[in-house]
Amino acid sequence: MSACSTVTDMGVVRDVLTTVDCNTRSFARLGYETLAAANSPFQTALTVALTIYVAVIGYRLLFGEGARLSDGPVIALKIGAVLALVTSWSLFQTLVFDLAARAPVEIAALISAPMRGHALASDPVAGLQASYDQLRETANAFAHPPKSVSDHSQADYATASEAMSMAANGLFIASAGLIAVVTIAIGLLTATGPLFIATFLFFETRGLFVGWVRALAASAFGLMSGWSLTVLMLHAVNPWMDALSDVGANGLADARTGVTAAIIVLVFCAAQIGLMLAGIMIARGFRLSARGPRAAHQTVTQQQTAQALLPLDLISRPARLAEQLGHRESSIVHDERAHATAAGMLYARREGSGPVAAAPVRIGDSYRRPAVTRDGRRA
């Protein structure tokens, strides 16, 4: 940490980004190593949590409550992954910190590679510093125009000075400031990562792990969109910054050019905030199911079986016998109805050609049973 405490004078944008990046990386590594130390309270709590987890799995296997021997490899893989991530900084740095802090910057560099041909966009940090300085200097020059300038032009320069001052502040906040805040968030989430990874063991605490992953994903997306949009902004404002460098006879640039450049910068600042909110919405899409598909299917099957058996459990034995007899009588009546329909059709065919062979059979002639209620009595 002492190596990052040196004071430099490379410009406010360079100093902020360099200081935040150096201190955040050191803080993330030292915080993780403190939690992963052999004598830390976290390691003791992790040992207790693993003991409880294995005991719960053994209890479920013993009594057959939602656990099977075929789930053993998955359980062993889960325990091994948790132990590896909370005890090895090199593995954790590669899979978590580099994925959240370095990968977005590299992706942003690939996306913005075609726009890096101009002077400002070729080096984003240097371009941000040059644009910020140009806006500040031009705003100060517009705020103190020469006395030879007319009153109308002085009003225009005053308006341009306020717009460019606002654009300079917005440029710093929405680019360097936003990137610095996201970088600090990634460092803090990385330093406390072992705490949230340990909560992945139990279903009841898995929501904390999901929230940690969402926050890390939102920060990574914000870092990627921040650098990508910064390069795009530098590419767009490059000709306007060149125009602000060309001064007229009165030693000032055109006021309308300054206002236009300020509006372009403010538009990109608003886009930065919008993309940050979009990253938060995208990260919310990550979720883990509380139970696997097999357990969910078993739960639904058990509920359906319980609902099917519930009516039989609530009635007495005589009432159940009466209900079964009623079902049997209904089936016999259905068969008689079919025979009666067939006899009626035969009678209708013979009605016009000769004497009646036989009267149609009525339903219930061959079998009649008194109606029985659910409590076993006759109706």
CORNORMO-V153186 format. One record per backbone hydrogen bond with DSSP energy under -1.0 kcal/mol. NH is the residue of the N-H (numbers start at 1). CO is the residue of the C=O. E is the energy in kcal/mol with one decimal. If there is no record, write none. Layout:
nh->NH co->CO e->E
nh->NH co->CO e->E
This chain:
nh->4 co->1 e->-1.1
nh->5 co->2 e->-1.1
nh->15 co->11 e->-2.8
nh->16 co->12 e->-2.1
nh->17 co->13 e->-2.2
nh->18 co->14 e->-2.6
nh->19 co->15 e->-2.4
nh->20 co->16 e->-2.4
nh->21 co->17 e->-2.2
nh->22 co->18 e->-2.2
nh->23 co->19 e->-2.3
nh->24 co->20 e->-2.2
nh->25 co->21 e->-1.9
nh->26 co->22 e->-1.8
nh->27 co->23 e->-2.5
nh->28 co->24 e->-2.5
nh->29 co->25 e->-2.0
nh->30 co->26 e->-2.5
nh->31 co->27 e->-2.6
nh->32 co->28 e->-1.9
nh->33 co->29 e->-2.4
nh->34 co->30 e->-1.9
nh->35 co->31 e->-1.7
nh->36 co->32 e->-2.4
nh->40 co->37 e->-1.3
nh->44 co->40 e->-1.3
nh->45 co->41 e->-2.4
nh->46 co->42 e->-2.6
nh->47 co->43 e->-2.1
nh->48 co->44 e->-2.0
nh->49 co->45 e->-2.4
nh->50 co->46 e->-2.5
nh->51 co->47 e->-2.1
nh->52 co->48 e->-2.3
nh->53 co->49 e->-2.4
nh->54 co->50 e->-2.5
nh->55 co->51 e->-2.2
nh->56 co->52 e->-2.4
nh->57 co->53 e->-2.2
nh->58 co->54 e->-2.5
nh->59 co->55 e->-2.2
nh->60 co->56 e->-2.2
nh->61 co->57 e->-2.3
nh->62 co->58 e->-2.2
nh->63 co->59 e->-2.0
nh->64 co->60 e->-1.0
nh->65 co->60 e->-1.6
nh->71 co->68 e->-1.2
nh->72 co->69 e->-1.7
nh->75 co->71 e->-2.2
nh->76 co->72 e->-2.7
nh->77 co->73 e->-2.3
nh->78 co->74 e->-2.1
nh->79 co->75 e->-2.4
nh->80 co->76 e->-2.4
nh->81 co->77 e->-2.3
nh->82 co->78 e->-2.2
nh->83 co->79 e->-2.4
nh->84 co->80 e->-2.2
nh->85 co->81 e->-2.1
nh->86 co->82 e->-1.7
nh->88 co->84 e->-1.2
nh->92 co->88 e->-2.2
nh->93 co->89 e->-3.2
nh->94 co->90 e->-1.7
nh->95 co->91 e->-2.5
nh->96 co->92 e->-2.3
nh->97 co->92 e->-1.3
nh->98 co->93 e->-3.5
nh->100 co->96 e->-1.9
nh->101 co->97 e->-3.0
nh->102 co->98 e->-1.4
nh->103 co->98 e->-2.6
nh->106 co->102 e->-2.2
nh->107 co->103 e->-2.6
nh->108 co->104 e->-2.5
nh->109 co->105 e->-2.0
nh->110 co->106 e->-2.0
nh->111 co->107 e->-2.4
nh->112 co->108 e->-2.4
nh->115 co->112 e->-1.1
nh->116 co->113 e->-1.4
nh->122 co->118 e->-1.2
nh->127 co->123 e->-3.0
nh->128 co->124 e->-2.7
nh->129 co->125 e->-2.2
nh->130 co->126 e->-2.5
nh->131 co->127 e->-2.5
nh->132 co->128 e->-2.6
nh->133 co->129 e->-2.4
nh->134 co->130 e->-2.4
nh->135 co->131 e->-2.5
nh->136 co->132 e->-2.2
nh->137 co->133 e->-2.7
nh->138 co->134 e->-2.3
nh->139 co->135 e->-2.2
nh->140 co->136 e->-2.2
nh->141 co->137 e->-2.2
nh->142 co->138 e->-2.6
nh->143 co->139 e->-1.5
nh->149 co->146 e->-1.4
nh->154 co->150 e->-2.3
nh->155 co->151 e->-1.9
nh->156 co->152 e->-1.8
nh->157 co->153 e->-2.7
nh->158 co->154 e->-2.1
nh->159 co->155 e->-2.1
nh->160 co->156 e->-2.5
nh->161 co->157 e->-2.3
nh->162 co->158 e->-2.0
nh->163 co->159 e->-2.2
nh->164 co->160 e->-2.4
nh->165 co->161 e->-2.0
nh->166 co->162 e->-2.2
nh->167 co->163 e->-2.1
nh->168 co->164 e->-2.3
nh->169 co->165 e->-2.1
nh->170 co->166 e->-2.6
nh->171 co->167 e->-2.7
nh->172 co->168 e->-1.9
nh->173 co->169 e->-2.5
nh->174 co->170 e->-2.9
nh->177 co->172 e->-4.0
nh->178 co->173 e->-1.2
nh->179 co->175 e->-2.3
nh->180 co->176 e->-2.2
nh->181 co->177 e->-2.2
nh->182 co->178 e->-2.4
nh->183 co->179 e->-2.3
nh->184 co->180 e->-2.2
nh->185 co->181 e->-2.2
nh->186 co->182 e->-2.2
nh->187 co->183 e->-2.2
nh->188 co->184 e->-2.4
nh->189 co->185 e->-2.5
nh->190 co->186 e->-2.1
nh->191 co->187 e->-2.3
nh->192 co->188 e->-1.8
nh->193 co->190 e->-1.1
nh->196 co->192 e->-1.0
nh->197 co->193 e->-2.4
nh->198 co->194 e->-1.8
nh->200 co->197 e->-1.4
nh->201 co->198 e->-1.3
nh->208 co->205 e->-1.1
nh->210 co->206 e->-2.1
nh->211 co->207 e->-2.3
nh->212 co->208 e->-2.1
nh->213 co->209 e->-2.3
nh->214 co->210 e->-2.3
nh->215 co->211 e->-2.3
nh->216 co->212 e->-2.3
nh->217 co->213 e->-2.7
nh->218 co->214 e->-2.6
nh->219 co->215 e->-2.1
nh->220 co->216 e->-2.3
nh->221 co->217 e->-2.5
nh->222 co->218 e->-2.2
nh->223 co->219 e->-2.2
nh->224 co->220 e->-2.2
nh->225 co->221 e->-2.8
nh->226 co->222 e->-2.2
nh->227 co->223 e->-2.0
nh->228 co->224 e->-2.2
nh->229 co->225 e->-2.6
nh->230 co->226 e->-1.6
nh->231 co->227 e->-2.1
nh->232 co->228 e->-2.0
nh->233 co->229 e->-2.3
nh->234 co->230 e->-2.5
nh->235 co->231 e->-2.1
nh->236 co->232 e->-1.8
nh->237 co->233 e->-2.7
nh->241 co->237 e->-2.4
nh->242 co->238 e->-1.9
nh->243 co->239 e->-1.7
nh->244 co->240 e->-1.7
nh->245 co->241 e->-1.0
nh->248 co->252 e->-2.6
nh->251 co->248 e->-1.3
nh->258 co->254 e->-1.6
nh->259 co->255 e->-2.1
nh->260 co->256 e->-2.3
nh->261 co->257 e->-2.4
nh->262 co->258 e->-2.1
nh->263 co->259 e->-2.3
nh->264 co->260 e->-2.3
nh->265 co->261 e->-2.0
nh->266 co->262 e->-2.3
nh->267 co->263 e->-2.3
nh->268 co->264 e->-1.8
nh->269 co->265 e->-1.8
nh->270 co->266 e->-2.1
nh->271 co->267 e->-1.9
nh->272 co->268 e->-1.9
nh->273 co->269 e->-1.7
nh->274 co->270 e->-2.1
nh->275 co->271 e->-2.4
nh->276 co->272 e->-1.8
nh->277 co->273 e->-2.0
nh->278 co->274 e->-2.1
nh->279 co->275 e->-2.3
nh->280 co->276 e->-1.7
nh->281 co->277 e->-2.0
nh->282 co->278 e->-2.3
nh->283 co->279 e->-2.4
nh->284 co->280 e->-1.3
nh->285 co->282 e->-1.6
nh->286 co->283 e->-1.6
nh->296 co->292 e->-2.3
nh->297 co->293 e->-2.4
nh->298 co->294 e->-2.4
nh->299 co->295 e->-2.2
nh->300 co->296 e->-2.2
nh->301 co->297 e->-2.5
nh->302 co->298 e->-2.4
nh->303 co->299 e->-2.1
nh->304 co->300 e->-2.4
nh->305 co->301 e->-2.4
nh->306 co->302 e->-2.3
nh->307 co->303 e->-2.2
nh->308 co->304 e->-2.0
nh->309 co->305 e->-1.9
nh->310 co->306 e->-1.2
nh->313 co->309 e->-1.3
nh->320 co->316 e->-2.1
nh->321 co->317 e->-2.3
nh->322 co->318 e->-2.7
nh->323 co->319 e->-2.1
nh->324 co->320 e->-2.0
nh->325 co->321 e->-2.5
nh->326 co->322 e->-2.2
nh->327 co->323 e->-1.9
nh->328 co->324 e->-2.1
nh->329 co->325 e->-2.6
nh->330 co->326 e->-2.0
nh->331 co->327 e->-1.7
nh->332 co->328 e->-2.0
nh->333 co->329 e->-2.7
nh->334 co->330 e->-1.9
nh->335 co->331 e->-1.8
nh->336 co->332 e->-2.5
nh->337 co->333 e->-2.3
nh->338 co->334 e->-1.7
nh->339 co->335 e->-2.1
nh->340 co->336 e->-2.9
nh->341 co->337 e->-2.2
nh->342 co->338 e->-2.0
nh->343 co->339 e->-2.5
nh->344 co->340 e->-2.4
nh->345 co->341 e->-1.9
nh->346 co->342 e->-1.9
nh->347 co->343 e->-2.4
nh->348 co->344 e->-2.1
nh->349 co->345 e->-1.6
nh->350 co->346 e->-1.6
nh->354 co->350 e->-1.1
nh->365 co->362 e->-1.5
nh->373 co->377 e->-2.9
nh->376 co->373 e->-1.4
nh->379 co->371 e->-2.7
